[in-house]
Structure formats: structure tokens, C-alpha cells
Amino acid sequence: MLLFFDVDGTIFDDERRLPASVKPAMEAAHRNGHSLVINTGRTLCNLDRRLDGFPLDGWIMGCGTRLTWHGETLQAMEYDPERSLRLRDLFRDMKMPAVYECDTAMYFDPENSGHPAIAGFRKWAETHGICRDIAESDPEFRAVKMFCFAKRKDIAAMKKQTAAAGMPYTAINRWPEGWELVPAGYSKGKGIDLLRKKLGVKREDCFAFGDSRNDMTMFRHVAHSVSMGNATDDVKAACSYMTDRPENDGIEKAMKHFGLI
């Protein structure tokens, strides 16, 4: 079996604490012959070191933009610095503040940071040593996934303008005015398809565990979808089974329910 796990709100609880039951449950599943894959919106620069030592076979990062299997990179999508700066200029013109979640760092545009939530992202990035301001000469500014702040009516215009620039993005509503932006054609679900086809694993032999709207594409690409007890109602409605909250041993309980451990 292939088991896919979101990170924030799934492996970690909503306060980003790691429940004591998670690692033993995943170790037991691995001993039982199941392959374990992290499937996260986080990009390479922002992986949580608390997952070091977990029995992981693969990673799907940045909502499907980067895939690895036992250390082999199967897919890595990013824009070169020139196109990334064009993307920055486009978001400046739209007056749409954005955080650029690249593989090397989280980048911020000081000239387009007019939303209060930007400060929270910057504080997080500074705390974890991955904060950079965009510089014209930085060869490592390679845009991948973003988080932007805009009213719903402006997101349609963003999709049209990024598509017209040859760098189309899709949007997932995460907060009232907070949007996760993913390059068009990529998602957590499509990452699952790529990996299972490479490995020759059938859809009915795949499980996905998640809690948020970017996990709903995972649910559509596996036979067995598990929402955590802290998920929003629309996420719960999209899954085939609902488990308990992370801090109440939700991962362990779901694995036991399906006979994975």
C-alpha cells in the first residue's frame, strides 16, 4: 500500500505539535510493508526537521511541484530568476501582496507587502532561517508556489494575467482573503498519480490523510481518503472516512481502522 500524509494539521496538530503516537504508528505501518510518503504544501526550504528519522519512502512537496522517491528526484518545477522577477512585477502591478515559497527560501517583496499577515509569514521565515527579500541579482530566487492575499473577485483576474504571461497559477482558498497559489497543472493529487504510476501501484491500494482544502485533490486520487477530526466541513465531506484530531491519536486510530497496523 502507498500511504500519503499531509503535514500541518495532520501529522502535526493545529498548534504544530507532534503527537507522541504518530511516529510509532508510521513505523508499525512501514514494518507491515506499506510505503509512506509525505504530501505537503511546504516547499523544500521549509520541511520540518522533526520528521527526520521517520521511515519515509518519498516526498511530494510544494503541492506536487517537487517529487522524490528514496532520494531520487522525479519532478522539480520552478521558474528561472528572470521569469520569477516578471512574476513579482505582475503581482506588484496587481497590488496583490504575496509570499514566494521557493525551494531555497521564503522570499518577500518589500515594495508589495501591504497585508498584515505578511508580517506573520516573515516572522516564521526569520525564526527558521529561511527569510530573504527579493533581490534582482539573486540567482536562487526561483518562484514555485506562493501565498497571496486578495479578495475573491481579484483571484479570477490573477489567473487570467498569470496565464497571459505564460506562468499560469491556480488558487486554493485557505483563509477569508488568503490564497495558496500553485502552478497550473500541479497538485497533491497529480503528484500521487505520477508516483503510483512509476511504481505500478493501483489506485485502490492508496490511502491519503489530510485536513485542509489543498488535500482535497489527494482525496480524489486515492481509493481511501481520511480527513482528520480538525478538518473543515467541506474537507470532511470530500473524504471516505473521518478520524479523530491529530492530538487525539487520529493517525494511529485511522491506521488501525483500515488494518494498516
Stockholm file with secondary structure:
# STOCKHOLM 1.0

chainA/1-261         MLLFFDVDGTIFDDERRLPASVKPAMEAAHRNGHSLVINTGRTLCNLDRRLDGFPLDGWIMGCGTRLTWHGETLQAMEYDPERSLRLRDLFRDMKMPAVYECDTAMYFDPENSGHPAIAGFRKWAETHGICRDIAESDPEFRAVKMFCFAKRKDIAAMKKQTAAAGMPYTAINRWPEGWELVPAGYSKGKGIDLLRKKLGVKREDCFAFGDSRNDMTMFRHVAHSVSMGNATDDVKAACSYMTDRPENDGIEKAMKHFGLI
#=GR chainA/1-261 SS CEEEECSBTTTBCTTSCCCTTHHHHHHHHHHTTCEEEEECSCCGGGCCGGGTTSCCCEEEETTTTEEEETTEEEEECCCCHHHHHHHHHHHHHTTCCEEEECSSCEEECTTSCCSHHHHHHHHHHHHTTCEEECCTTCTTCCCCEEEEECCHHHHHHHHHHHHHTTCCEEEEECSSSEEEEEETTCCHHHHHHHHHHHHTCCGGGEEEEECSGGGHHHHHTSSEEEECTTSCHHHHHTSSEECCCGGGTHHHHHHHHTTCC
#=GC SS_cons         CEEEECSBTTTBCTTSCCCTTHHHHHHHHHHTTCEEEEECSCCGGGCCGGGTTSCCCEEEETTTTEEEETTEEEEECCCCHHHHHHHHHHHHHTTCCEEEECSSCEEECTTSCCSHHHHHHHHHHHHTTCEEECCTTCTTCCCCEEEEECCHHHHHHHHHHHHHTTCCEEEEECSSSEEEEEETTCCHHHHHHHHHHHHTCCGGGEEEEECSGGGHHHHHTSSEEEECTTSCHHHHHTSSEECCCGGGTHHHHHHHHTTCC
//
